[in-house]
Amino acid sequence: MTELTERLRKNLPPFMRLLGVEVVDATLDRIEGRLTVTSDMGNGSGILHGGVYMSFADYLGASGTVVNLPKGAGTTTMESKTNFFRPAKMGDVITGVSVPLHKGRRTMVWQTRLTSADGKLLAMITQTQMVIAKEA
C-alpha cells in the first residue's frame, strides 16, 4: 500500500465513511476507490441515487487534487459534470478511478470513471477543482 493510499484511508471524510467508501489505491496521477450500494442509497426505484455517484466521484477527484497541492494550499470544487450511462442496483460494488486531465497552479481538472463489477461504465464525471493558495 502506498503512503498516499494510507493517508487518504486515515483521513476519510465523515460523509464518505457514511457511504462506506474504501480507498483502494492512490498515486499523484490516479485515485481508486470502491463503494458497495446499500438500500439507504436508493432513489426509490431500486437503483443507486445519482447524488451518490456524484458524491463518490467528487471525493475521488478532490483527493487527487489534495495530494497534488503545494504545502499549505487548499481546494474546493468549482464545477462538476456527470454523464449517467447505466444504473447500479442494491448490493452492486462500484469502482471509481479518477485521473487528472489538467494539473495547474490555479485549477486542476479530474475525470472519474465509475464502473460496475463486470467493468461496464456506469457514469463519467469531470470536475474542476480550484487551488486555494496559502495566505501569507
LINPE-V552510 format. One record per helix or strand. SS is the DSSP state (helix for helix, strand for strand). FROM is the first residue (numbers start at 1). TO is the last residue. If there is no record, write none. Layout:
ss->SS from->FROM to->TO
ss->SS from->FROM to->TO
This chain:
ss->helix from->3 to->10
ss->helix from->14 to->19
ss->strand from->22 to->27
ss->strand from->30 to->36
ss->helix from->39 to->41
ss->strand from->42 to->42
ss->strand from->47 to->48
ss->helix from->50 to->66
ss->strand from->74 to->84
ss->strand from->89 to->89
ss->strand from->93 to->103
ss->strand from->107 to->115
ss->strand from->121 to->132
